[in-house]
C-alpha cells in the first residue's frame, strides 16, 4: 500500500503530474490530511502565493480558503465542472479523489481548466438553446412535482396526501391554506400533475410580488395599444397562457380589489377581458389559489370581496405547519440534503444525532422553506465528518423557542387588556356598562384592571 506522497516522488508519476498540468491551467495534489504535496507553477501563480512561502506541507485551506478539496477527501466523490473564486477571479475546476489498491482515499487532485469564463459562453448558450427546445416540445413539464414527491408519514401528511388526491380528481376551484413555507405551490403542482389537465400547462403567479399597476396586465393580458408604451399587438396574460391547464394564484389575498371582480368573472363565466379590450374571450382553466392569511378576516375588514371568497372556498385544503409533522423531519432532511449536495457538488455529509435532535425540537416558524435553508447552511459550514447542530445555527438566539404556555398566557392577557380598554372607551368610561358589554361582573372588571396595574 503506497501513500500519495510516495506515488508522486516516483519519477514516472512525477512526469505524469507534469503532463496533466500541461493539459490545464493549473493543478494541485493533497494528501489524506489535506496537506499540499504538489502544486504546478501555473497554479501557484494563479493563487498568488508569495515566493518566500513554500506551499508543500501546508494545509491547503490555509493558503486557499475557498478550496473544496478537503470535502472531496471526506466524501470520496469527485466534483466535476464546478465554479471556484480565486483572487476575485471565477475559474472552472474539477476535483478528483485518489484511492490506493485497497480502495482507501490517500488524497485528492484538483485541476483548473478555465480562468476565463468568456471562453465557456458558447457552451452556456448551447445548454440554453437545448432548454428552450425541450420546453417548446414539452419534453420538460411545466409542473415539476407530483403527489408521489410528498415526503413524510406523519398522520397529518398522510391526510393531506389523501385530500390532495381526491381534489385532483375534481375539476373545481381549490383554495390552499397554510403558513408561509409549507409548500403550497408544490402541492398545487402535484394536484395538477395528478389531474385530467396534466397534459396542459401549469402557470403560476405570485400576486404579492406584482406592482398593482402591472398586475392586471400580467394576469389578464392587454389589447393592442392598451396604454402608452404597450405593444401594438395583443399580449396574453397568465389566464390565457393557462388555457387547458391550471392557473396557480399564490398570495391571493394581495390581489387588488379592482382586479377581484375580473377574476370572479373568470371563475363564474369562464371568460376573460384583456386590459384595454371590450371583447370577452372564453377560457378553460382550473384555478388553484393559495394564501397564508385569514381570508374570512380579510372579507370582514373589507379587504377581500365576499363573493370571490365563496367562489374560491369551494374546496379548501389546509397544509399543516412543520411543527405539527415533526416525525417527517428525518425523511425530509435526508431527501433535501441529498438534493442540495448533488446540485452543489458538495460531499454527502450526514446529520449528526445532535443535529437531528435539534431539528426535531425547533419550532420552525419558516416551515419547510426554513428547513431547507438551514440544511444548505449546514452543508456549507460543516467542517467535520458530519453536520452538527451548530452548523445549522442552533447556537443562535431562537426567539420562537419559547414555552408555549407562556406564549398563550401573554397572548390572552394582551388581547384581554385591549378588549377591556375598547369596552370602557365605547361606554364613555362607565365601567359598569363596560363590564356588562364584556359579559363579566363589575368586580371581575376591577380585578383585571388592578392586575394590569401590578404587571
PyMOL commands that set and color helices and strands:
alter all, ss='L'
color gray80, all
select helices_A, chain A and resi 4-9+11-22+41-47+60-63+69-75+117-136+147-149+155-168+184-194+207-209+212-220+238-241+252-254+257-269+295-300+306-312+322-324+326-344+353-361+367-381+390-392+404-426+431-438+442-454
alter helices_A, ss='H'
color red, helices_A
select strands_A, chain A and resi 27-31+36-39+79-86+89-99+105-114+174-177+202-206+246-250+271-273+280-282+286-291+315-318+350-351+386-387
alter strands_A, ss='S'
color yellow, strands_A
deselect
rebuild
show_as cartoon
